[in-house]
Each structure stands twice: as structure tokens, then as C-alpha cells.
Amino acid sequence: MDSLFDFTGKVAVVTGGSRGLGRAMVLAFAERGADVVIASRKLEACQSVAKEVEAIGRRALPIACHVGHWEELQVLADRTYEEFDRVDILVNNAGMSPLYPSLSAVSEELFDKVVGVNLKGPYRLSAIIGERMAQGEGGSIINISSTAAVHPSPDSEPYGACKAGINSLTLSLAHAFGPKVRVNCIQPGPFLTDISKAWDMEGFNRRAKTNIALQRGGEADEVVGAALYLAGPSGSYTTGAVIAIDGGSR
């Protein structure tokens, strides 16, 4: 295996790791030698992906965790260090973007839930794991943002605001945890994961012809290259960066 993409002996934590982009990254790290912690709200889904990791020959720890709840993030971190005694890679991938009929129909509860999952959770998990990384052998934190951070649409205001916060937080944490911990961000465009099942695909495909340079949505495994680059030695001089993986969206 190319040494730039060899993760043997490393431990990766991926939130939202049971499906979509998260699952693709989990399997990519495992295929290159890493042991993986798979976190999402549904334990059964985490366990299913854990079996895929174990079939590759790597260790997997499935953990049910709602990233909007700080106490559950502490449990996630504690259990990970108890099991593996280290974290080399943290991917803050879990997110949510619920639909709503109008701006005034967004309740305080819904707004707080969107902020909790998309911004508060990544901040807290980065803080408690990033500090331990910095005190130890270092590591890499990868935040997953969205094109909604820079091209906000009229139907995802709370979500887009949170993702803009993630972009800002990435640079701030890069300075806070440097030089031993690198903190970067992947900013995906529209990916054809489970969330796309709710889309009007005929309308999406029509808009993609003019709004996306590659004229299509992304597939989950197309995020893998960027994740491997940012997580490993090939990205050793990259920190505080926001990398768009969006097919040339505008």
C-alpha cells in the first residue's frame, strides 16, 4: 500500500458513520488498515457497518450517539479511548437538514435541534477529542460542511447558517490545536445518498445541467479521496482548509 494512504495502527471516529458519506469514509479507512468507531443515533445501523469493517479484518466499535447531546459525546469519547487508547482521526460528519413549510413555521425546538447536530455537536466533540490529540501524538479532524454554507438556498436557512459556522470553526480550531493537530473541512455539494430519496430528481437533474459543471450529483465514494488526503500524511501541510467536493456547483 502507498505509504501516503496507509492507516495501519490508526483509529478513526466517524459520526453519522452508518450510511451515506460516513459509511463510505468508514470503509475507506478500514480498507487501508484503520480501526474504526462508528457513531450514529441508531445502534443497529452502526452494528451493520461494523460487521462490514470486521469482514475487512479491522476492529470496529459501534456506538449509539446523538451528537446534539453533549453528555452522549462524552460517552462516545470515553468509550473510544477505553477501547483503543487513542484517536488519530475524527470526522464530524453527522448532520440534518429538515424541511419546513415557511420560515415562521420553524419552531424553537427544531431550530435548536438543527444547531445542536450541525454545529454544537461538532464543536464539543472536536474540543474533547482535539485536546487529547494535542496532548498526545497529534491527529487530524475533518469537518463536513455543505455548499449551503456559501450558496445558501431559501429552504435551508438554519442548516446553511450552521455549516457556515463549521467553515469558520475549522480555521479557528486549526489554530487552537496546531501544530500537532490538523483541522480541515470538506464542503460537499449535492450527493445522491439516502437524503436524495426525498428529492424531485427530475427537477434536480434539470437544474444540474446548468448549475453543476459535472451536470450530476455525487456518489458517496467520491468523497473518499479528499477524506484520505486530509486524514493522512499526504495532507501533512494542509490545515484550516475548506475543500469543495461539489462537482462545480454554483
C-alpha positions in Angstrom: 0.0 0.0 0.0 1.2 3.5 -0.8 2.6 4.9 2.5 0.7 8.2 1.9 -2.6 6.3 2.3 -1.6 3.6 4.8 -3.6 3.9 8.0 -2.4 0.8 9.7 -2.5 1.2 13.5 -4.6 4.3 13.3 -8.1 4.8 14.9 -10.8 6.8 13.2 -14.0 8.1 14.7 -16.8 8.9 12.2 -20.1 10.4 13.3 -23.0 9.7 11.1 -20.9 6.7 10.1 -23.7 4.2 9.4 -24.8 5.4 6.0 -24.0 7.8 3.1 -20.8 9.7 3.1 -20.0 8.5 6.6 -20.2 4.8 5.7 -18.1 5.4 2.6 -15.4 7.0 4.8 -15.6 4.3 7.5 -15.0 1.6 4.9 -12.2 3.5 3.2 -10.3 3.9 6.4 -10.8 0.3 7.3 -9.7 -0.9 3.9 -6.4 0.9 4.5 -5.7 -0.5 7.9 -7.5 1.7 10.4 -9.7 0.5 13.2 -13.0 2.5 13.3 -15.6 3.8 15.7 -18.9 4.1 14.0 -21.3 6.5 15.7 -24.9 7.4 14.8 -28.3 7.6 16.6 -29.3 4.0 15.7 -27.1 1.3 17.2 -28.4 -1.4 14.8 -27.3 0.6 11.8 -23.8 1.1 13.4 -23.6 -2.6 14.1 -24.4 -3.4 10.5 -21.5 -1.3 9.2 -19.3 -2.7 12.0 -19.8 -6.2 10.5 -18.6 -4.9 7.2 -15.5 -3.4 8.8 -14.8 -6.7 10.7 -15.1 -8.6 7.4 -12.2 -6.5 6.1 -10.2 -7.6 9.1 -10.2 -4.5 11.2 -11.7 -3.8 14.6 -14.9 -1.8 14.8 -16.7 -0.2 17.7 -20.4 0.7 17.0 -21.8 3.4 19.4 -25.3 4.9 19.5 -24.8 8.7 19.9 -26.9 11.7 19.3 -24.3 14.4 18.5 -26.6 17.2 19.6 -26.4 15.9 23.2 -23.1 16.8 24.9 -23.3 14.1 27.6 -23.5 11.4 24.8 -20.5 12.9 23.1 -18.5 12.5 26.3 -19.6 8.8 26.5 -18.5 8.4 22.8 -15.1 9.8 23.6 -14.6 7.9 26.8 -15.6 4.6 25.3 -13.3 5.1 22.3 -10.3 5.8 24.5 -11.2 2.9 26.8 -11.3 0.5 23.8 -8.4 1.9 21.6 -6.5 4.2 23.9 -6.2 6.7 21.1 -7.9 8.7 18.3 -5.9 9.7 15.2 -8.8 10.8 13.0 -12.1 12.4 13.9 -14.7 13.0 11.2 -17.6 15.2 12.2 -20.0 14.0 9.6 -23.4 13.7 11.3 -25.9 16.4 10.1 -29.5 17.1 9.5 -31.5 19.5 7.3 -35.2 19.1 8.0 -37.8 20.6 5.6 -40.3 23.2 6.8 -43.2 25.0 5.1 -42.1 28.5 5.9 -39.6 30.5 8.0 -42.1 31.3 10.7 -43.1 27.7 10.9 -39.6 26.8 12.2 -40.1 26.1 15.9 -37.5 26.9 18.6 -37.2 23.2 19.2 -36.5 22.5 15.6 -34.0 25.4 15.3 -32.2 24.2 18.4 -32.1 20.6 17.1 -30.5 21.7 13.8 -27.9 23.8 15.6 -27.2 21.0 18.1 -26.5 18.4 15.4 -24.7 20.5 12.8 -22.7 23.0 14.9 -22.8 22.4 18.7 -22.0 18.7 18.5 -19.0 19.1 16.1 -17.7 21.9 18.3 -17.9 19.8 21.5 -16.6 16.6 20.1 -13.7 18.4 18.5 -12.9 20.1 21.8 -12.8 17.0 23.9 -11.0 14.8 21.4 -8.9 17.5 19.9 -7.4 18.5 23.2 -6.4 14.8 23.9 -4.9 14.6 20.4 -2.9 17.7 21.0 -1.6 16.4 24.3 -0.7 13.1 22.7 0.7 12.2 19.3 -1.5 14.6 17.3 -4.1 13.8 14.7 -6.5 15.0 12.1 -10.0 16.4 12.5 -12.2 16.6 9.4 -15.4 18.6 9.5 -18.1 18.0 6.9 -19.8 21.2 5.8 -22.0 21.9 2.8 -22.3 24.2 -0.2 -25.2 25.7 1.7 -22.6 27.5 3.8 -21.6 29.6 0.9 -24.5 29.3 -1.5 -27.5 29.4 0.9 -30.8 28.3 -0.6 -34.2 29.7 0.6 -35.2 26.4 2.2 -32.3 25.6 4.5 -31.6 28.8 6.5 -30.8 27.2 9.9 -28.8 24.4 8.2 -26.8 26.8 6.0 -26.0 29.1 8.9 -24.7 26.2 10.9 -22.5 25.0 8.1 -21.1 28.5 7.6 -20.2 28.2 11.3 -18.5 24.9 10.7 -16.3 26.6 8.0 -15.4 29.3 10.5 -14.8 26.8 13.3 -12.4 24.8 11.1 -9.9 27.6 10.8 -10.3 28.6 14.5 -9.7 25.0 15.7 -6.7 24.6 13.3 -5.0 27.4 15.2 -6.2 26.3 18.6 -4.9 22.7 18.2 -1.9 23.3 16.0 0.8 22.4 15.3 0.1 18.7 16.3 -3.5 18.5 15.2 -4.7 19.5 11.7 -8.3 20.6 11.3 -9.8 20.8 7.8 -13.2 20.8 6.2 -14.8 19.0 3.3 -17.6 21.1 1.8 -19.8 18.7 -0.2 -22.3 19.6 -2.9 -25.4 17.5 -3.7 -24.7 13.8 -3.1 -27.1 11.1 -4.1 -27.2 9.4 -0.7 -30.3 8.5 1.3 -31.3 12.1 1.6 -31.8 12.4 -2.2 -34.7 9.9 -2.0 -36.8 12.8 -0.9 -35.8 15.0 -3.8 -37.7 15.7 -7.0 -35.0 14.0 -9.1 -36.5 15.1 -12.4 -36.2 18.7 -11.3 -32.7 18.1 -9.8 -31.4 16.6 -13.0 -32.8 19.5 -15.0 -31.1 22.1 -12.7 -27.9 20.2 -12.6 -27.4 20.7 -16.4 -26.9 24.4 -15.8 -25.9 24.7 -12.1 -23.3 22.0 -11.7 -20.3 21.8 -14.0 -20.3 18.0 -14.0 -24.1 18.1 -14.5 -24.9 15.4 -11.9 -25.0 14.7 -8.2 -22.1 13.0 -6.5 -21.9 9.4 -5.4 -20.9 8.6 -1.8 -17.5 7.1 -2.6 -16.5 10.3 -4.4 -15.8 11.9 -1.0 -13.3 9.3 -0.1 -10.2 10.7 -1.8 -10.5 14.0 0.0 -11.0 12.3 3.3 -8.0 10.1 2.9 -5.8 13.1 1.8 -6.9 15.2 4.8 -6.6 12.4 7.3 -3.2 11.0 6.4 0.4 12.0 5.8 -0.4 13.2 2.2 -2.1 16.2 3.8 0.6 16.9 6.3 0.9 20.6 5.4 -2.9 21.2 5.0 -4.8 22.7 7.9 -7.6 25.3 8.2 -8.7 24.4 4.6 -12.2 24.1 3.2 -12.2 21.8 0.2 -15.3 21.9 -2.0 -16.3 18.5 -3.4 -19.4 19.7 -5.3 -19.0 18.9 -9.0 -18.5 22.6 -9.7 -21.8 23.8 -8.1 -22.8 27.4 -8.3 
